[in-house]
Amino acid sequence: MGNAQSHVVASLALCALYFVYAKLYCSYDLLKTKELHSDRLPSFAYLFIRYLCRRVSGTAGGVSSSREGAALEFTVHGCRLDPLLLRRFCSVAGYGWDYPDSEYRDVPLCFPEALSFKLLLTLLTDRNFKLSPAGLVRVRQSIQTREPIDELKKGPFQVRASVLLYRAVSGGVEVDISLSATSRMHRLVWESVLTLMSPSKAHGGTTAAPLSEKHELTDEKLDLKQVELKVPTFPTMLCFSSDLSLLRVVSAVCGFKPLMTSRLWMLSVCLAEIEKHKGVTPVSAPASVTAQFTEGTHRIRGKVQVQFWASSEKGTPVSQKVCFSLKHHGSCSSSLVEGQVIKPVPE
């Protein structure tokens, strides 16, 4: 009996030693450089420990002055587009599981962000990142496509994440995060700027005013369409109220692939409905998307209402600009997300 117990203890000790070396030390050693390869990325277990440390030591809504001021950027080389992950994303994000099989359809505009979750987690848990990663909430986002995202299917590509700037606002502190994907020919295909907010508890963490309050929307709504959608439940991971919630990080450590948060889902379904009803032209490259999210978005339940319309603006052809919004079904309150898709005018 004593020999059996000693064997069990020895086996557990070896497993613990292997875990510390393979999952923690190797990940720590990898992150001594900012240039990574897709075959050798830090483990989620190591990033989870970093997340917990930053969560405990950081303060929501405040910038840490003790962090270094050096530029913070990570690049992952040798990435390849995973067809299974693309199919899962399409089934969750409003496109349908068979979307990748459709001809003349580009990869969804929001999909490259789903490929960048581990890279984003690496960036936001770095010791030089000046905010606590816990509870960061997406308040604005812009996406630009220079070339069809299908270019990423043709060979190894690279993704990059970097911190652009921090700014103090009335509700806390905002940070602009740049995400980009570059093709095997070293041409920029897709880029996005995420504005994340670390809410101040004293202020209540309210986000900025929606787009309709910031700009006078005097443009005429042409060809207005309205679609009702049912909000998916837990299996799609829409329970993640923030981009780096504890539950989302834990699910990644457990082997799940948390494709999106509720705010990314809302933006994606708006773009999916525009493509379904207006064709691929409004969202095909080159195109530019801007969106703003309002507070309380994480409480999304039941059904939502998506509206989109062509916008008539002086000096701009009607077909070049499509506006969209999403709100709770039957609600008279302000939209949960508002945005627009703009196509550059052909020369």
Order of alpha helices (4+ residues) and beta strands (2+ residues): alpha-alpha-beta-alpha-beta-alpha-alpha-alpha-beta-beta-beta-beta-alpha-beta-alpha-alpha-beta-beta-beta-beta
